[in-house]
Amino acid sequence: IRLTPNVDFGTAKTLTQVLRGRNIATKGMGVPGVEALTLPYIRHADHGGNVYEVACNLLEPKIGSVEKIEVELEKWIQQQKQQLLSKDDGDDMNDQYDRDYFIEKAYRVGTTEEQCLSLLKNADEDEYWMRYDQQVFSRFHEFLG
């Protein structure tokens, strides 16, 4: 989840805490089966400058899912919006704090459970491996390019 320049490091870390599954027992929040980490996303100023990214790994995809991450992300956005609105004097700011104010891009990189099962089923075919590797490369290029 790539955040916008409106989100500082401390705020980015709150999203990480909301998503990280191991925080359930200690902080009462998190998505089971998800590991999350706040990372700097370094880029040239002509492309928007440096921002932060919250990278999530689905350690247990049958428990934690992209859909559950998305639900918690939306809750986090609403919490951030309420905090900002409580600091602002005017009601005209309400529309400013939409999803795009906080989130630049939420995307999936990597292999899904279905892709892994399909890969294992067809693992003995060399042509399949070549196509699979090309798809992984194309997806990385698409998301990171």
Backbone as numpy.savetxt, mean C-alpha at the origin, in Angstrom:
# Nx Ny Nz CAx CAy CAz Cx Cy Cz
1.71 1.27 -1.08 0.84 2.43 -1.08 1.75 3.64 -1.08
1.82 4.33 -2.22 2.66 5.52 -2.32 1.84 6.72 -1.87
2.37 7.43 -0.88 1.69 8.57 -0.30 2.07 9.84 -1.04
1.31 10.89 -0.84 1.60 12.17 -1.50 2.56 12.99 -0.64
3.07 14.09 -1.18 3.92 14.97 -0.39 3.19 15.60 0.81
1.87 15.51 0.86 1.11 16.03 2.00 1.28 15.19 3.26
1.84 13.98 3.11 1.96 13.04 4.23 3.42 12.98 4.68
3.68 13.43 5.90 5.04 13.41 6.43 5.37 12.01 6.98
6.62 11.84 7.41 7.08 10.53 7.87 6.26 10.02 9.06
6.02 10.88 10.03 5.26 10.47 11.21 3.86 9.99 10.86
3.20 10.69 9.95 1.86 10.29 9.53 1.92 9.00 8.72
2.93 8.86 7.89 3.10 7.61 7.11 3.26 6.43 8.06
3.99 6.63 9.15 4.18 5.54 10.12 2.86 5.15 10.78
1.93 6.09 10.92 0.64 5.71 11.51 -0.11 4.76 10.59
0.03 4.94 9.27 -0.60 4.01 8.33 0.05 2.64 8.46
1.36 2.60 8.58 2.07 1.33 8.76 1.54 0.60 9.99
1.36 1.33 11.08 0.88 0.72 12.31 -0.54 0.19 12.16
-1.37 0.90 11.41 -2.75 0.48 11.19 -2.80 -0.81 10.38
-1.83 -1.02 9.50 -1.86 -2.17 8.60 -1.08 -3.38 9.13
-0.08 -3.17 9.93 0.81 -4.24 10.38 0.08 -5.21 11.30
0.01 -6.47 10.91 -0.72 -7.48 11.65 -0.18 -7.75 13.04
1.11 -7.63 13.23 1.67 -7.93 14.55 1.31 -6.87 15.59
0.69 -5.77 15.16 0.27 -4.73 16.10 -1.07 -5.06 16.75
-1.74 -6.11 16.31 -3.05 -6.44 16.85 -2.97 -6.68 18.36
-2.03 -7.50 18.78 -1.92 -7.84 20.20 -1.43 -6.65 21.03
-0.49 -5.88 20.51 0.11 -4.81 21.31 -0.61 -3.47 21.20
-1.18 -3.17 20.03 -1.79 -1.86 19.83 -3.28 -1.93 19.50
-3.80 -3.12 19.34 -5.22 -3.27 19.04 -5.61 -2.87 17.64
-4.65 -2.88 16.74 -4.93 -2.54 15.33 -4.04 -3.38 14.44
-4.43 -3.47 13.17 -3.64 -4.20 12.20 -4.49 -5.15 11.39
-3.92 -5.61 10.29 -4.57 -6.59 9.43 -3.84 -7.91 9.64
-4.55 -8.94 10.11 -3.89 -10.23 10.36 -3.18 -10.74 9.10
-1.98 -11.27 9.31 -1.25 -11.86 8.19 -0.57 -10.86 7.28
-0.48 -9.58 7.72 0.15 -8.54 6.89 1.35 -7.96 7.63
2.45 -7.82 6.93 3.60 -7.08 7.42 3.67 -5.78 6.63
3.95 -4.69 7.30 4.01 -3.39 6.63 5.27 -2.64 7.08
5.78 -1.81 6.19 7.01 -1.08 6.45 6.93 0.28 5.76
7.33 1.33 6.47 7.37 2.68 5.89 8.73 2.86 5.22
8.71 3.23 3.95 9.94 3.40 3.17 9.96 4.77 2.50
11.15 5.35 2.36 11.23 6.58 1.55 11.11 6.21 0.07
10.42 7.03 -0.68 10.29 6.83 -2.13 11.00 8.03 -2.75
12.23 7.79 -3.17 13.12 8.86 -3.63 12.92 9.06 -5.13
12.66 10.31 -5.51 12.55 10.64 -6.94 12.91 12.10 -7.14
13.18 12.44 -8.37 13.59 13.79 -8.74 12.45 14.78 -8.47
12.80 16.00 -8.15 11.81 17.04 -7.85 10.86 17.28 -9.03
11.35 17.07 -10.26 10.49 17.24 -11.45 9.36 16.22 -11.48
9.49 15.16 -10.73 8.48 14.10 -10.68 7.73 14.10 -9.35
7.74 15.23 -8.67 6.97 15.35 -7.43 7.79 15.31 -6.16
9.09 15.06 -6.29 9.94 15.02 -5.11 9.78 13.76 -4.29
10.49 13.72 -3.19 10.49 12.55 -2.32 9.18 12.44 -1.55
8.71 11.22 -1.41 7.52 10.92 -0.63 7.79 9.64 0.16
6.79 9.15 0.85 6.91 7.89 1.57 5.97 6.86 0.97
6.34 5.62 1.20 5.55 4.51 0.70 5.39 3.52 1.85
4.20 2.95 1.97 3.97 1.89 2.94 3.87 0.59 2.14
4.91 -0.23 2.28 4.96 -1.50 1.56 4.34 -2.58 2.45
3.45 -3.36 1.88 2.77 -4.42 2.61 3.09 -5.77 1.98
3.35 -6.74 2.82 3.53 -8.12 2.38 2.43 -8.96 2.99
1.80 -9.76 2.17 0.78 -10.67 2.66 1.46 -11.96 3.10
1.73 -12.06 4.38 2.41 -13.24 4.92 1.48 -14.44 4.97
0.20 -14.16 5.16 -0.81 -15.21 5.21 -2.01 -14.76 4.37
-1.96 -14.95 3.05 -3.00 -14.43 2.15 -4.41 -14.96 2.42
-4.52 -16.09 3.09 -5.86 -16.60 3.40 -6.47 -15.83 4.57
-5.65 -15.14 5.34 -6.14 -14.36 6.49 -6.17 -12.87 6.16
-5.02 -12.33 5.75 -4.93 -10.93 5.37 -5.01 -10.81 3.87
-5.76 -9.84 3.37 -5.94 -9.72 1.92 -5.81 -8.27 1.49
-5.69 -8.09 0.19 -5.66 -6.74 -0.37 -6.94 -6.00 -0.01
-8.05 -6.71 -0.03 -9.34 -6.08 0.30 -9.36 -5.58 1.73
-8.80 -6.36 2.66 -8.76 -5.93 4.07 -7.81 -4.74 4.25
-6.73 -4.74 3.51 -5.82 -3.60 3.54 -6.54 -2.35 3.05
-7.29 -2.50 1.97 -8.03 -1.37 1.40 -9.05 -0.81 2.39
-9.74 -1.68 3.11 -10.71 -1.23 4.12 -10.01 -0.41 5.20
-8.89 -0.91 5.70 -8.15 -0.19 6.74 -7.55 1.10 6.20
-7.14 1.10 4.95 -6.62 2.30 4.33 -7.69 3.39 4.28
-8.90 3.02 3.90 -10.00 3.99 3.86 -10.31 4.54 5.24
-10.27 3.69 6.26 -10.49 4.16 7.64 -9.40 5.14 8.04
-8.16 4.82 7.68 -7.04 5.71 8.00 -7.21 7.06 7.33
-7.62 7.05 6.07 -7.84 8.30 5.34 -8.90 9.14 6.07
-9.98 8.51 6.51 -11.03 9.24 7.22 -10.52 9.81 8.54
-9.69 9.05 9.25 -9.11 9.55 10.50 -8.21 10.76 10.24
-7.38 10.66 9.20 -6.50 11.78 8.88 -7.30 13.01 8.48
-8.34 12.78 7.70 -9.21 13.88 7.25 -9.84 14.58 8.45
-10.35 13.80 9.41 -10.98 14.38 10.59 -9.97 15.19 11.41
-8.76 14.68 11.53 -7.73 15.41 12.26 -7.42 16.75 11.59
-7.32 16.75 10.28 -7.02 17.99 9.56 -8.19 18.97 9.64
-9.40 18.44 9.53 -10.58 19.31 9.59 -10.73 19.94 10.97
-10.34 19.24 12.01 -10.44 19.79 13.36 -9.47 20.96 13.55
-8.41 20.99 12.76 -7.43 22.08 12.84 -7.83 23.27 11.97
-8.63 23.02 10.93 -9.03 24.08 9.99 -10.24 24.83 10.52
-10.29 26.12 10.21 -11.40 26.94 10.67 -12.60 26.88 9.76
-12.38 26.70 8.44 -13.48 26.81 7.49 -14.04 25.47 7.06
-15.34 25.47 6.73 -15.97 24.25 6.22 -15.59 23.98 4.77
-15.05 24.98 4.09 -14.71 24.82 2.68 -13.54 23.87 2.46
-12.87 23.43 3.52 -11.72 22.54 3.40 -12.15 21.08 3.28
-13.40 20.75 3.59 -13.85 19.37 3.64 -13.57 18.62 2.34
-13.82 19.23 1.21 -13.62 18.56 -0.08 -12.15 18.42 -0.45
-11.30 19.22 0.15 -9.87 19.18 -0.17 -9.23 17.87 0.30
-9.68 17.32 1.39 -9.04 16.17 2.00 -9.67 14.85 1.53
-9.64 14.62 0.23 -10.14 13.36 -0.30 -8.98 12.36 -0.39
-9.23 11.20 -0.94 -8.22 10.15 -1.04 -6.95 10.64 -1.74
-7.13 11.42 -2.81 -5.97 11.91 -3.57 -5.09 12.86 -2.77
-5.60 13.44 -1.73 -4.80 14.31 -0.87 -3.73 13.49 -0.14
-4.05 12.24 0.18 -3.16 11.39 0.96 -2.45 10.32 0.13
-3.16 9.73 -0.82 -2.65 8.57 -1.55 -2.36 8.94 -3.00
-1.10 8.78 -3.39 -0.74 9.02 -4.78 -1.09 7.80 -5.64
-0.74 6.62 -5.11 -1.01 5.40 -5.87 -1.00 4.20 -4.93
-2.03 3.41 -5.00 -2.06 2.14 -4.27 -2.02 1.05 -5.33
-1.04 0.20 -5.24 -0.85 -0.78 -6.31 -0.33 -2.09 -5.74
-0.47 -3.12 -6.53 -0.03 -4.46 -6.15 1.16 -4.83 -7.01
2.20 -5.29 -6.36 3.38 -5.80 -7.04 3.64 -7.17 -6.46
4.00 -8.09 -7.30 4.33 -9.41 -6.79 3.34 -10.45 -7.25
3.44 -11.58 -6.63 2.71 -12.74 -7.08 1.54 -13.02 -6.14
0.38 -13.24 -6.72 -0.79 -13.58 -5.92 -0.80 -15.08 -5.64
-1.64 -15.49 -4.72 -1.76 -16.91 -4.40 -2.19 -17.71 -5.62
-3.13 -17.17 -6.40 -3.60 -17.86 -7.60 -2.47 -18.02 -8.61
-1.63 -17.00 -8.74 -0.51 -17.09 -9.67 0.48 -18.15 -9.22
0.72 -18.23 -7.92 1.64 -19.26 -7.40 1.12 -20.66 -7.69
-0.17 -20.88 -7.43 -0.75 -22.21 -7.67 -0.71 -22.56 -9.16
-0.99 -21.58 -10.01 -0.94 -21.81 -11.44 0.48 -22.13 -11.88
1.43 -21.42 -11.32 2.84 -21.64 -11.65 3.26 -23.06 -11.26
2.88 -23.48 -10.07 3.25 -24.83 -9.63 2.62 -25.90 -10.51
1.41 -25.64 -10.96 0.71 -26.61 -11.81 1.40 -26.77 -13.16
1.97 -25.68 -13.67 2.58 -25.69 -15.00 4.11 -25.62 -14.95
4.69 -25.91 -13.81 6.12 -25.70 -13.60 7.02 -26.51 -14.51
6.53 -27.57 -15.10 7.41 -28.41 -15.91 7.50 -27.93 -17.36
6.81 -26.88 -17.72 6.84 -26.37 -19.09 7.76 -25.14 -19.17
8.89 -25.27 -19.91 9.84 -24.18 -20.02 9.22 -22.91 -20.60
8.36 -23.06 -21.57 7.72 -21.90 -22.19 6.89 -21.12 -21.17
6.25 -21.84 -20.28 5.44 -21.19 -19.24 6.33 -20.33 -18.34
7.50 -20.87 -17.96 8.42 -20.11 -17.12 8.87 -18.84 -17.81
9.16 -18.90 -19.08 9.59 -17.72 -19.83 8.49 -16.66 -19.85
7.27 -17.08 -20.13 6.13 -16.13 -20.13 5.92 -15.54 -18.74
6.02 -16.38 -17.73 5.82 -15.92 -16.36 6.87 -14.87 -15.99
8.14 -15.16 -16.27 9.21 -14.21 -15.97 8.99 -12.89 -16.70
8.55 -12.95 -17.93 8.29 -11.74 -18.70 7.14 -10.94 -18.09
6.11 -11.63 -17.62 4.98 -10.95 -16.97 5.42 -10.25 -15.69
6.22 -10.93 -14.88 6.72 -10.32 -13.64 7.55 -9.08 -13.97
8.44 -9.20 -14.93 9.25 -8.06 -15.33 8.38 -6.91 -15.83
7.40 -7.20 -16.65 6.51 -6.16 -17.18 5.74 -5.46 -16.07
5.27 -6.23 -15.09 4.52 -5.62 -13.98 5.42 -4.73 -13.15
6.64 -5.16 -12.87 7.58 -4.29 -12.13 7.84 -3.01 -12.91
8.05 -3.16 -14.20 8.31 -1.99 -15.03 7.10 -1.04 -15.04
5.92 -1.60 -15.14 4.69 -0.80 -15.15 4.50 -0.03 -13.85
4.70 -0.69 -12.73 4.44 -0.07 -11.44 5.57 0.84 -10.96
6.79 0.52 -11.33 7.91 1.29 -10.83 8.50 2.24 -11.87
8.08 2.09 -13.11 8.64 2.92 -14.18 8.10 4.29 -14.28
